[in-house]
Amino acid sequence: MSDFFNFRSMVAPMILKLFFAILFFGVVGLGAYMTVNPMATGTPPWVGVMVILFGWVPIRVVFELAMLNFSIHSELVKISNKP
């Protein structure tokens, strides 16, 4: 608990992973909705399939770029703790 209050453990990566999971399942759900109900969305069913297959890719790239800062930080901490 002291690591949390001394800012040695990062909370933001956990929050980013949670947001990624929410957005991922949201995109898959949207694609499934577009595939099942093409008349409601006004798109052909193949668009929903494409959203399911490729909609998560830009989300993944953005979150990887955000997480890159935290992984660089953890590697620098490992280097600085070496004797």
C-alpha positions as CSV (number, residue, x, y, z in Angstrom):
1,M,0.0,0.0,0.0
2,S,2.9,2.3,0.6
3,D,4.0,1.9,-3.0
4,F,0.6,3.3,-4.1
5,F,0.9,6.4,-1.9
6,N,4.6,6.9,-2.8
7,F,3.7,6.7,-6.5
8,R,6.0,3.7,-7.1
9,S,3.1,1.7,-8.6
10,M,1.4,3.1,-11.6
11,V,-2.4,3.2,-11.8
12,A,-2.7,4.6,-15.3
13,P,-1.7,1.3,-17.1
14,M,-4.5,-0.5,-15.3
15,I,-7.0,2.1,-16.3
16,L,-5.8,2.1,-19.9
17,K,-6.2,-1.7,-20.0
18,L,-9.7,-1.4,-18.6
19,F,-10.6,1.3,-21.2
20,F,-9.1,-0.9,-24.0
21,A,-11.2,-3.9,-22.9
22,I,-14.4,-1.7,-22.8
23,L,-13.7,-0.3,-26.3
24,F,-12.7,-3.7,-27.7
25,F,-15.9,-5.3,-26.6
26,G,-17.9,-2.2,-27.7
27,V,-16.4,-2.5,-31.2
28,V,-17.2,-6.2,-31.4
29,G,-20.7,-5.6,-30.2
30,L,-21.2,-2.8,-32.7
31,G,-20.0,-5.0,-35.5
32,A,-22.2,-7.8,-34.4
33,Y,-25.2,-5.4,-34.2
34,M,-24.4,-4.1,-37.7
35,T,-24.2,-7.7,-39.0
36,V,-27.4,-8.9,-37.4
37,N,-29.5,-5.8,-38.1
38,P,-28.4,-4.4,-41.4
39,M,-31.7,-2.6,-42.0
40,A,-31.5,-0.7,-38.7
41,T,-28.0,0.6,-39.4
42,G,-28.4,1.1,-43.1
43,T,-25.2,-0.8,-44.0
44,P,-24.7,-4.2,-45.6
45,P,-23.9,-7.1,-43.3
46,W,-20.3,-7.4,-44.6
47,V,-19.6,-3.9,-43.1
48,G,-20.3,-5.3,-39.6
49,V,-18.0,-8.2,-40.3
50,M,-15.3,-5.8,-41.3
51,V,-15.8,-3.8,-38.1
52,I,-15.4,-7.0,-36.1
53,L,-12.3,-8.0,-37.9
54,F,-10.5,-4.7,-38.3
55,G,-12.2,-2.2,-35.9
56,W,-10.1,-3.1,-33.0
57,V,-6.8,-2.5,-34.8
58,P,-6.7,1.3,-34.5
59,I,-7.8,1.1,-30.9
60,R,-5.0,-1.4,-30.2
61,V,-2.4,0.9,-31.8
62,V,-3.4,3.9,-29.9
63,F,-3.4,2.1,-26.6
64,E,0.0,0.5,-27.4
65,L,1.4,3.9,-28.0
66,A,0.0,5.1,-24.7
67,M,1.4,2.0,-22.8
68,L,4.8,2.5,-24.4
69,N,5.6,5.3,-22.0
70,F,4.9,3.1,-19.0
71,S,7.0,0.2,-20.3
72,I,9.9,2.6,-21.0
73,H,9.5,3.9,-17.5
74,S,9.6,0.4,-16.0
75,E,12.7,-0.5,-18.0
76,L,14.5,2.6,-16.9
77,V,13.6,1.9,-13.2
78,K,15.1,-1.6,-13.7
79,I,18.3,-0.1,-15.1
80,S,18.6,2.4,-12.4
81,N,18.1,-0.3,-9.7
82,K,21.1,-2.3,-11.0
83,P,24.2,-2.3,-8.7
